[in-house]
Amino acid sequence: MQSLTRPDIDTAQLIAALQRHEQLLQHILNALDKPQLGLHSNAGSIKIYCNRQHGHLWYTLTNSEPTAVCASALTGYLRELKFEQTKRRGKPCHKLLAFIQGDRPYILESGHDSHFTKGLLSAIASLTPQQLMQPITISPQAGDDDKVLFVRIWAGCEYVKAQYSEDTDWRATAKQAIAVVTATNNMPSALTREEF
């Protein structure tokens, strides 16, 4: 019978420790994939307004009062992009709604012709459905003007450069972005992701 040397024992112990860590990580991932049970304050979706109207980069409304979102980014699966007509200050306006599944459902709302919307649509339109199968990260970025809000997008850990100009065909860009999201959600492996 061959005896093990010290390096062999160290390697065997390292492999065993790595296997235990892998099992623990798998348990954590499994726990994250399950809904939160018991009492909590995370029921329903959160609507986040992406504009600098109230002095914040993005905010929620609590009892009609703006509350700053302190986090600098939101990471999750992009489930849907759609435009909605609504009224603001008694006038009709159009908003882009981006539905994100993270630790809970989030709805990002921005003006249909804002820089935030243009950047988001441009970035998503440039992705493939396969790239959009992974979580994206959305981060609001302040412009020089205190009313301008830009956005940065990452697909996984890859920064997605959102290029657009005054000549950009926004109707075509929006259709392409919506088509990419729809194609992603129709892929068979998309069914394994959590649904709204």
C-alpha angles and dihedrals in degrees: 000000000000116000121224119246123224094260090051091052091047091050092048091049091048092051091049091049092049091051090052090050091049090052091049091049090050090052090051092049091048091051091050091053092059125081117258110260128208129021118344142137098240102096117139129354129309119230113214119195112216106206137089095240094121099036096268130102089233134352147174128227120242112184088342091305119118116243117192118240101227096193113097096213144022121215124193147102116301105231104172145357119201142156121233131190114224139154125256119182089351094303127107115249138167125237134190114229119199114192112208126184110210127136082327134356116291129189117202115201124195137158113275093239100035123121088244091058094043092051093046094048093045092050095047092044089057094055129086122232088250091057090048091054087081123067117275126214120222119196125179115224125199118235125217090260112070090232098052122093123183128185136222121205131198125189101207102319095329117105111229111214109220106208123185140143140189088278095056113126098230095186090056092043092051092048091050093049092048090047091053091051092046092048091049093052091048093055113108093236090054088073090071091063119090114271127222 
